[in-house]
């Protein structure tokens, strides 16, 4: 079970609410589906990543159960609001989600991204995911990534050390 809130340096990750749709520039029906999934799948869904400074939801990040290539997978997802992209929120929120998954004893996490999404592939590599080919999901072709507990812990340690070095230089 994932414990909320998940806290990072700039974000508080909590269960999603329908009223987050406006901040996130997302369709209310899609947000409601994520809220319903949270209730149906024992907390597994996309959650709201809220800026500590402003209280605004700036991203959706979380873990969802998905059927991928005939296997039930715990899949990492992250969608950053269009007007706040390129600020490191995807990496920070995903790192927090993976830390929570590891704390909950989850050994394997997958991720999918469209083949032309270089930014997402870069984030996944930083987080310790390894590419495992491609998959078809909902009729679209995706790059498919996997990390295990060992890879996640090593990547989170390296990422935290890099953040500490940046903070020390400031």
N, C-alpha and C positions, 0 to 999 in steps of 0.2 A: 504494500500500500504506500502510495506517495503521500508525504506529509506536507501540508500547506501552512503558511506561505513558503515558497522557495525564494530565498533572498540572495541577490548578487550585489555588486558594488552600486549599480545605478538602478536596478530593477527589483520589483516585488512581483513574483509570479503567483497568481491566485486563480481559482476557478473563474471561467468566463461568465459574463452576464450579458443579456440581450442588449442592454444600454451601451455596451462597449462597441457595438457595430459602427456607430458614427465616428468615434475616434480612430477606429481601424480601417475605415473606408470599405467596409464589407457589407454585403447583403444581409439583412436581418434573418432571412430564412436559413442562410448558410450558418450564421452564428447560432440560431436556434437548434440546428442539427447538431452542432458541437456541444451545446448545453445538454441536449437530450442524450447524446452519446456518453457524456460524463456521468449522467445518472444511470444509464443502462450498463455501462462497462466499468463500474466500480471506480470511477474517478479518472479513467484513462480517456483522454481526449486532448484537444488543443485547449490551452489555458491562456489567460490574459497576462501579458508582461507589461507592467505598469511602471512608468518613470517615477522614481522616488520624489524627484524634485517638483514635478508638476501634477502628479496623480492621474496623468493621461495614459490610457492603454496605447502602447506603441507597437506591439507585436502580439501575435498568437504563437505560442510555443508549447509543445507537449509531446505526449506519447499516446499513440492510438493503436489498438489491435487492428491489423489488416491481414487479409488473405493474399499472400504474395507467392506466386508460383506453387500454389497448392499447400503452402505452409502458413500457419498462424504466426505472425511476427509482431513484435512490439516495435512500432515504427516512429522515429523522431520526425516531427514536423515543425516548421517555423516559417511564419509569414510576417514580414515587417511592413508596417503602414507605409505607403508610397512616399509621403512627405518627410520621413525620418530615416530613409535608407542611407547606407554608407556611414553609419555612426558606430558600428560595432555591436548593435543590438542583437543581430542574429547569432553571432559568436557568443556573446555574454549570456543570452537567454538559453541557448542550446547547451552551453557548458553547465549552467545551473540545473537544467532538466536532467542531463546525464549524471550529474552528481547525485541528484535525488533518486534516479533509477539505481545507481550503484548502492546507495544507502538502503534502498528497498530490496536489495539482493537480486536485481535483474542482471543476468550475465551477458545477455545478447540483446543488442538494439540494432535495428536496421534503419536505413534512410533511402529515400528515392528523390531524384530531382530530374527535371527535363534535361535532355542531352545538351542543350545550348546554354544552360545556367552555370556559367563559369564561376560566378560569385558563390553560389551554394556549394559547388564542388570544392572550392578553396576553403570554405568554412568547415566542411566535412573532413577534409584532409587535416586541418589544424586540430580538429577534435579527435583524431585517431581512427577515423573510419577508413576502411580499405574498400576499393571498388571491386565488386564481384559481378562484373558484366552488366547486362541490361535485362529489363523485365517489361512486360506489357501490363499496365494497370489501368483500369477503366478505359480501355481502348487506345491508350497513348503509350509511347515508348519512353522509358525512364532509365537513367543510370541507377544502378542498385549498389548500395554500400552496406557494409556490416562492420560493427565493432563488438568486441567482447569485453568483459570486465577488465582483463589485463591491459588491453589496448586503451580503453577508456581512462583507466587510472593513470597510465603513463602520459597520455596526452593532456589530461587535466593538470597533472603535476608540472609538465613543461609549460603549459599555458599560464598557470599561476606564477611560475618562476619568471616568465617573460613579462607578465603584468607587474610583478614586483620590481623588476629592473627598470621598467618604464616609469613607475611611480618614484623610484629612488632618484631618477634623473630630473624629475620635475622640480 
